[in-house]
Amino acid sequence: MRDYPLILLPLDEADGGGWLAVAPDLWGCLGDGDTPEAALADFREALRAWGEVPPGRGKPMPAPGSFLRDVLATLPPSAAAE
C-alpha cells in the first residue's frame, strides 16, 4: 500500500476515550483503539478492506496527499496570502 498521510487523534472521554486514526485521502477509512498503537493496528485492517472494495467502485485509489491538494486548489488566492 502506498504511504498516505495519517492523522492520529485522542478521543474525548465523553466520546468513550481512546484514539482515532484516519487518512483524509481515503474517505471512510479509519481505525480506533484504546491506545495509539491499537488505533493504528485497527486502521491497517480497515485499509486492507478499503483497498479491496473502495467507496466509489470503479475509481482508482486516490494518490497520497490528494485530499490536501484538492482543498488547497479550492481556496481563493487571498487565503494563501495570509
N, C-alpha and C positions, 0 to 999 in steps of 0.2 A: 504494500500500500504506500502511496506517496505520503510525504510529510505535510500534514495540514496544520495550520495554526490551531492551537488548543487553548481554551480558557478554563481555568480551574478555580472555582469559587466556593467559599464556605457558605453553607445554607444556614439561615437564621433558625434559632431554636424553635421559634413559632411555626416554622415550616418542617419541623422534625429534625433539624440539625444535620450534620454530615457535610458532604462535599458534592459538588456538581462539576462534571467535565463535559464541555461542549465544543464542537468545531463549527464555527459560524458558516463555513463553506458548505457543510453537509447538513442541510435542513433536516431537523428531526433526529439527528444522530447525537445522542448524549448518554452519559453514564452517571450513576450516583453511588455513594457508599459512605460508610461511617468514617473512613479515613481518605486522605488524598490518593493513597495507593489503591484502595478499594474502588474509588470512583474511576481511576484510570483503567483498572482491570475491567470494570463493567463497560467502560467506553470502548475498549478494544473489542469486546464481544459485540457491542452494538455496531461498531464499524464493520466488522466482518459481515453481519447480517445486512447492513445498509449497502455494502458493496455488492451483495448477491442480488438484492431487489431494491434499487434506489427509488425514492419517490420520483415521479415524472418518468416512468419507464420509457425506454427508447431514447432517452437523452444520455449523453456521456457524463461520467462523473465530472464535476466541476474541477477546475485547476486549483491547486493550493493557493490561497490568498485571493481568490476571485471575489469573495464577498466584500472585502475591504476595497478592492479596486472598483467594484460596481458602486459602492456607497460613495467613494470619493468622486467618481465620474458624474454623480448626480448633484453634487454640491455646486452652488453658484461660485464663480471666480472670487467674489468678495469674501466668501467664507475662508478661502485658502490664504487670503492676505492678512488675516488676523493671527 
